[in-house]
Amino acid sequence: MNQRLKQLLSIAVLLPLCGAAFAQADSGSVAMTSNKNAFFGADSFSDVVALPGFSVAAPTGMVASWGVAYAGVSGISKAVYSSQVDGAASGGFGFGNAQEFIGGSIDLGIGSINPTDGDAMSRGNIGITLGHFFTDALLGVSVGAKNITGWDNDRQDPDPSYYVAVTKVLPNNLAPVMLNVGAGSNGYAKLNFRPSPGKERKDEVDVFASVAAYVHPQASVVIDYTVGATSIGTSLVPFAKLPLTVDLGFWNVLNDIDGADPAFIGSLTYAFLF
């Protein structure tokens, strides 16, 4: 695989919809195959320097590799169980080589960056992902941990969240499809979780999933189910030669989460190549 294609495939893992539904930035959307034609199914994809994402909030089985870093901001029109606008910032970098052995990323998320709510920069976490992409099967597998360390003004020691995810590429000549499924603990458990004696949310494990279609080399359409909430969105690369991604969507569109209103979510992410 040539160097430019390696960079292109690694960029997309760091260009997600940023988990904006929770005002906590997240990394994780990757398009990744050493066989460009098999994945994209169209020569026009060779003209773009970045790929749209394929997940709203669900972790993915695709991971980054060395040679790419990112920075982004995300926001939600109504924070969960609140009527306030809230936002988050994120940054991270890839390491290793997911196509040849093991790759991954180290990520920093800073929650609540809205200065008007009196709680700005009150939450932050560091996470790590590890994974491998099986080129022949067009399949990515990853494991990850969020909140392995960090800070939270409301809690002394934020509990970590762990997950495993698998992503399958379904190439075709019309609109390549990405299928993504997995399971995670704590922060990936349903927001509707009701504690009982001896049972806490940090010990709960729930499934998540997302599916996306690349309707254009610079646009994907995404449906996502994470923490018990259904989201829909689109990921856009406005300029083919600029690794900038704009993500727009609606969280909790089916009112899956009791007491939480549907909300508009969005993010802006820029990739750095080195």
RODO-2510 file (C-alpha; in nm, 4 decimals, decimal comma):
residues 274
     n   res          X          Y          Z
     1     m     0,0000     0,0000     0,0000
     2     n     0,1407     0,3411    -0,0927
     3     q     0,2100     0,6022     0,1743
     4     r    -0,0681     0,8377     0,0653
     5     l    -0,3294     0,5624     0,0869
     6     k    -0,2058     0,4610     0,4332
     7     q    -0,2551     0,8194     0,5483
     8     l    -0,6003     0,8374     0,3894
     9     l    -0,7139     0,5218     0,5621
    10     s    -0,5735     0,6262     0,9001
    11     i    -0,7327     0,9715     0,8895
    12     a    -1,0865     0,8400     0,8857
    13     v    -1,0461     0,6559     1,2159
    14     l    -0,9915     0,9917     1,3831
    15     l    -1,2797     1,1707     1,2133
    16     p    -1,5960     1,0627     1,3947
    17     l    -1,9159     1,2422     1,4840
    18     c    -1,7237     1,2912     1,8105
    19     g    -1,9811     1,1419     2,0478
    20     a    -2,1387     1,4853     2,0652
    21     a    -2,4568     1,3443     2,2141
    22     f    -2,2789     1,3224     2,5464
    23     a    -2,0791     1,6447     2,5121
    24     q    -1,7729     1,4289     2,5462
    25     a    -1,5453     1,4055     2,2465
    26     d    -1,4617     1,0650     2,1180
    27     s    -1,2424     0,9337     1,8413
    28     g    -1,3194     0,6492     1,6148
    29     s    -1,4220     0,6147     1,2512
    30     v    -1,1967     0,4501     1,0041
    31     a    -1,2022     0,3554     0,6463
    32     m    -0,9255     0,1156     0,5980
    33     t    -0,8195    -0,1273     0,3367
    34     s    -0,5028    -0,1806     0,1457
    35     n    -0,7179    -0,2567    -0,1581
    36     k    -0,8615     0,0821    -0,2455
    37     n    -1,0853    -0,0405    -0,5248
    38     a    -1,2312    -0,3191    -0,3124
    39     f    -1,3345    -0,0781    -0,0423
    40     f    -1,4356     0,2306    -0,2332
    41     g    -1,5734     0,0645    -0,5417
    42     a    -1,5150     0,3840    -0,7390
    43     d    -1,2088     0,5621    -0,8712
    44     s    -1,3499     0,8971    -0,7588
    45     f    -1,2499     0,8192    -0,3994
    46     s    -0,8856     0,8519    -0,4994
    47     d    -0,9363     1,2288    -0,5251
    48     v    -1,0073     1,2884    -0,1538
    49     v    -0,7507     1,3309     0,1242
    50     a    -0,9915     1,2376     0,4050
    51     l    -1,2883     1,0063     0,4394
    52     p    -1,6252     1,0742     0,6053
    53     g    -1,6992     0,8932     0,9313
    54     f    -1,9367     0,6010     0,9814
    55     s    -2,0356     0,6242     1,3479
    56     v    -2,2186     0,8804     1,5613
    57     a    -2,1258     0,7635     1,9114
    58     a    -2,0458     0,3925     1,8821
    59     p    -1,6803     0,2864     1,9039
    60     t    -1,5602     0,1156     1,5879
    61     g    -1,3469    -0,1813     1,4962
    62     m    -1,1186     0,0432     1,2934
    63     v    -0,8174     0,2091     1,4528
    64     a    -0,5639     0,4661     1,3422
    65     s    -0,1939     0,4150     1,2746
    66     w     0,1197     0,6250     1,3091
    67     g     0,1280     0,9319     1,0861
    68     v    -0,1971     1,1056     1,1750
    69     a    -0,3237     1,3208     1,4612
    70     y    -0,6428     1,5196     1,5063
    71     a    -0,8193     1,7959     1,6968
    72     g    -1,1909     1,8604     1,7110
    73     v    -1,4880     2,0172     1,8848
    74     s    -1,8406     1,8848     1,9211
    75     g    -2,1689     2,0044     2,0655
    76     i    -2,5270     1,9179     2,1486
    77     s    -2,8273     2,1497     2,1471
    78     k    -2,9679     1,9973     2,4673
    79     a    -2,7316     1,8161     2,6989
    80     v    -2,8598     1,4834     2,8299
    81     y    -3,1213     1,5444     3,1006
    82     s    -3,0709     1,9191     3,0559
    83     s    -3,1964     2,2001     2,8332
    84     q    -2,8525     2,3611     2,8052
    85     v    -2,6321     2,3751     2,4995
    86     d    -2,3098     2,1906     2,5745
    87     g    -1,9872     2,1107     2,3960
    88     a    -1,6657     1,9137     2,4095
    89     a    -1,3168     1,9161     2,2642
    90     s    -1,0909     1,6288     2,1697
    91     g    -0,7459     1,5509     2,0402
    92     g    -0,5347     1,2467     1,9757
    93     f    -0,2787     1,0676     1,7637
    94     g    -0,2319     0,7278     1,6062
    95     f     0,0489     0,4780     1,6645
    96     g     0,1666     0,1467     1,5233
    97     n     0,0375    -0,0031     1,1985
    98     a    -0,3083    -0,1616     1,2025
    99     q    -0,2687    -0,3165     0,8579
   100     e     0,0613    -0,4929     0,9255
   101     f     0,0370    -0,5675     1,2988
   102     i    -0,1280    -0,3602     1,5727
   103     g    -0,2328     0,0042     1,5526
   104     g    -0,4292     0,2344     1,7726
   105     s    -0,4657     0,5807     1,9146
   106     i    -0,4339     0,7740     2,2377
   107     d    -0,7099     1,0308     2,2855
   108     l    -0,7910     1,3168     2,5179
   109     g    -1,1500     1,4321     2,5609
   110     i    -1,2539     1,7471     2,7485
   111     g    -1,6220     1,7764     2,8338
   112     s    -1,8373     2,0773     2,9069
   113     i    -1,6503     2,3518     2,7217
   114     n    -1,9514     2,5842     2,7346
   115     p    -1,8294     2,8798     2,9477
   116     t    -2,1836     2,9981     3,0260
   117     d    -2,2876     2,7030     3,2415
   118     g    -2,0301     2,7571     3,5167
   119     d    -1,8939     2,4076     3,4663
   120     a    -1,6432     2,4606     3,1860
   121     m    -1,3541     2,2135     3,1600
   122     s    -1,4901     2,0227     3,4592
   123     r    -1,4589     1,6821     3,2917
   124     g    -1,1783     1,5200     3,0999
   125     n    -1,0544     1,1765     3,0156
   126     i    -0,7776     0,9894     2,8421
   127     g    -0,8508     0,6786     2,6378
   128     i    -0,6641     0,4252     2,4294
   129     t    -0,7608     0,1938     2,1431
   130     l    -0,5800    -0,1066     1,9961
   131     g    -0,6756    -0,3028     1,6886
   132     h    -0,5961    -0,4782     1,3644
   133     f    -0,7401    -0,4663     1,0144
   134     f    -0,7662    -0,7992     0,8305
   135     t    -0,7112    -0,6939     0,4724
   136     d    -0,8361    -1,0081     0,2996
   137     a    -1,1581    -1,0175     0,5032
   138     l    -1,2075    -0,6376     0,4957
   139     l    -1,2659    -0,6640     0,8706
   140     g    -1,1425    -0,4527     1,1600
   141     v    -1,1351    -0,5560     1,5270
   142     s    -1,0524    -0,3278     1,8185
   143     v    -1,0521    -0,3099     2,1960
   144     g    -1,0481     0,0141     2,3859
   145     a    -1,0736     0,1882     2,7187
   146     k    -1,2088     0,5344     2,7967
   147     n    -1,1531     0,7227     3,1203
   148     i    -0,8482     0,5168     3,2093
   149     t    -0,7490     0,8379     3,3819
   150     g    -0,8950     1,1861     3,3906
   151     w    -1,0839     1,4283     3,6070
   152     d    -1,4411     1,5051     3,7026
   153     n    -1,5445     1,7749     3,9472
   154     d    -1,8394     1,5625     4,0573
   155     r    -1,6393     1,2475     4,1238
   156     q    -1,2900     1,1858     4,2574
   157     d    -1,2161     0,8829     4,0419
   158     p    -1,4169     0,8510     3,7185
   159     d    -1,4867     0,4873     3,6384
   160     p    -1,3284     0,3524     3,3184
   161     s    -1,5336     0,2123     3,0312
   162     y    -1,4158    -0,0801     2,8176
   163     y    -1,5334    -0,2030     2,4804
   164     v    -1,4724    -0,4418     2,1937
   165     a    -1,5880    -0,3582     1,8415
   166     v    -1,5930    -0,5214     1,4980
   167     t    -1,6356    -0,3383     1,1670
   168     k    -1,7023    -0,5028     0,8308
   169     v    -1,6613    -0,3325     0,4927
   170     l    -1,9185    -0,4229     0,2273
   171     p    -1,7800    -0,2840    -0,0988
   172     n    -1,9993    -0,2155    -0,3991
   173     n    -2,0028     0,0138    -0,6991
   174     l    -2,2977     0,2251    -0,5827
   175     a    -2,2529     0,3119    -0,2124
   176     p    -1,9970     0,1175    -0,0039
   177     v    -2,1426     0,0138     0,3321
   178     m    -1,9827    -0,0100     0,6757
   179     l    -2,1358    -0,2383     0,9396
   180     n    -2,0167    -0,1902     1,2960
   181     v    -2,1148    -0,3807     1,6148
   182     g    -1,9742    -0,4241     1,9617
   183     a    -2,0300    -0,4209     2,3348
   184     g    -1,9055    -0,1984     2,6131
   185     s    -1,9294    -0,1395     2,9846
   186     n    -2,0172     0,1566     3,2051
   187     g    -2,0321     0,4582     2,9734
   188     y    -2,1671     0,2379     2,6938
   189     a    -2,4465     0,0930     2,9087
   190     k    -2,8017     0,2168     2,8558
   191     l    -2,8765     0,5598     2,9975
   192     n    -3,2104     0,4118     3,1091
   193     f    -3,0256     0,1765     3,3446
   194     r    -3,1984     0,1526     3,6824
   195     p    -2,9645     0,0576     3,9671
   196     s    -3,0662    -0,2073     4,2160
   197     p    -2,9018    -0,3335     4,5362
   198     g    -2,5566    -0,4602     4,4523
   199     k    -2,5847    -0,3534     4,0872
   200     e    -2,4178    -0,0422     3,9452
   201     r    -2,3995     0,1021     3,5961
   202     k    -2,0211     0,0661     3,5897
   203     d    -2,0698    -0,3121     3,5969
   204     e    -2,3278    -0,3164     3,3172
   205     v    -2,2434    -0,4243     2,9616
   206     d    -2,4573    -0,3323     2,6605
   207     v    -2,4353    -0,3595     2,2844
   208     f    -2,3898    -0,0793     2,0326
   209     a    -2,4026    -0,0686     1,6530
   210     s    -2,3822     0,1610     1,3548
   211     v    -2,4324     0,1308     0,9805
   212     a    -2,3272     0,3816     0,7178
   213     a    -2,3425     0,4183     0,3423
   214     y    -2,0879     0,6224     0,1475
   215     v    -2,3279     0,7949    -0,0893
   216     h    -2,0440     1,0123    -0,2218
   217     p    -1,6656     1,0134    -0,1755
   218     q    -1,7156     1,3158     0,0505
   219     a    -2,0397     1,2166     0,2268
   220     s    -2,1750     0,9296     0,4350
   221     v    -2,5161     0,8695     0,5924
   222     v    -2,5137     0,7065     0,9366
   223     i    -2,7586     0,5297     1,1694
   224     d    -2,6248     0,4603     1,5191
   225     y    -2,7485     0,2862     1,8354
   226     t    -2,5415     0,3526     2,1474
   227     v    -2,6281     0,3745     2,5217
   228     g    -2,9815     0,2761     2,4267
   229     a    -3,0362     0,5797     2,2028
   230     t    -3,0877     0,5871     1,8262
   231     s    -2,9152     0,8588     1,6256
   232     i    -2,9017     0,9533     1,2592
   233     g    -2,6457     1,1755     1,0943
   234     t    -2,4244     1,2615     0,8045
   235     s    -2,0486     1,3042     0,7851
   236     l    -1,9097     1,5431     0,5249
   237     v    -1,5673     1,6321     0,3887
   238     p    -1,6457     1,9748     0,2367
   239     f    -1,3147     2,0142     0,0527
   240     a    -1,1598     1,7147    -0,1226
   241     k    -0,8033     1,8345    -0,0634
   242     l    -0,8494     1,9462     0,2987
   243     p    -0,8674     1,6880     0,5842
   244     l    -1,1566     1,8680     0,7528
   245     t    -1,4735     1,6793     0,8481
   246     v    -1,8109     1,8265     0,9429
   247     d    -2,0599     1,5963     1,1146
   248     l    -2,4273     1,6750     1,1711
   249     g    -2,7011     1,4646     1,3233
   250     f    -2,9885     1,4090     1,5641
   251     w    -2,9540     1,2105     1,8856
   252     n    -3,2321     1,0111     2,0569
   253     v    -3,4554     1,0503     1,7520
   254     l    -3,6907     0,7714     1,8642
   255     n    -3,7157     0,9013     2,2220
   256     d    -3,5461     0,5821     2,3407
   257     i    -3,4172     0,7546     2,6539
   258     d    -3,6854     0,8398     2,9078
   259     g    -3,6653     1,2005     3,0234
   260     a    -3,4166     1,3040     2,7537
   261     d    -3,5300     1,5119     2,4582
   262     p    -3,4100     1,4528     2,1021
   263     a    -3,1222     1,6888     2,0290
   264     f    -2,9165     1,8231     1,7415
   265     i    -2,5500     1,7213     1,7491
   266     g    -2,2533     1,8315     1,5439
   267     s    -1,8762     1,8317     1,5293
   268     l    -1,5832     1,9764     1,3414
   269     t    -1,2557     1,7813     1,3160
   270     y    -0,9235     1,8497     1,1460
   271     a    -0,6533     1,5904     1,0792
   272     f    -0,2789     1,6519     1,0807
   273     l    -0,0484     1,4350     0,8714
   274     f     0,3143     1,3715     0,9605
***
